[in-house]
Amino acid sequence: MHMADALISPAVAGTMYVCSAAAAAYCIRQVRKENDPKKIPLMGIMGAFVFAAQMINFTIPGTGSSGHLCGSMLLSALLGPYAGFLTMIGVLAIQCLLFADGGILALGCNIWNMAFYGCFIGSLAIWLPLMKKGITKKRIWLASILGSVITLQLGAFSVTLETLLSNITELPFGVFVATMQPIHLAIGLVEGVIIASVLTFVYNARPALLYGAATQLMESAQLTFRKTLAVLALSALLIGGGLSLFASDNPDGLEWSLEKVAGTAELENNGNTHTQAAALQAVTALLPDYTFKDSESFLGTSFSGIVGSLAVVVLCVGSCYTFKFFQK
């Protein structure tokens, strides 16, 4: 659901940058209050895991479309809403700058659409209330599926609202909404199952890692903190470097909707601001579309998955120390 720059006007882009920046500033203050340095390696590894998982598009049967993990609900279930939101920013920034996945002008929109709802609504309004009486596997599955569906619907609606406010005439609001919401409902259901499976593993291996878990859950841990992180880190590398090769070639939910409504998934950029943003991204995107420039070798995809995962780790962990998110 990464928006391209052509879908928004500079005014809407600027507004969403301000909204996302304000949410990020609030999150920084909150993680400093929490002061839990153990989250630092978890932010890096889970950021890498989400980056790698997003490279795998799964087919939505009978539609000609595909979907991929958003990941913010997963991050918030492990890191909480604040550290989860900051980690998701790291993922989206690397995707945008290094791989040209989502426009630079649209980055503020993508952060809001893909990170805000999953981390704040998913965590505070769905995850924590359902886990109030204790974390169980059934509640994990319920929260994962319900949270993924609701937050992805909110994100999809925000995309249509942002194009409306940007006066993108090729995308009539009513038709665009009616196309976007059903396909992202299907994607949300699949994402919920994936997230529930990952969180069930964590529940079995190291349940105290789950957000809001009682300290007594430490007694039922099957793996140490380091071993659990090692499994998740290895999974990220295997997914990004190997399983990403088997991703569906079908357009994702947003691209599919654009084709249905506007007849094309690539609208034209207009205006000097869009041109400058495209020029900047052409410089920063060393591996555009997750492959080597001017090459269709499958090795580019594997290389992108591994390099991107490592870049997310460096950015997330480095930011924690550089900006002193946590005090040891």
Disulfide bonds with the S-S distance in Angstrom:
none
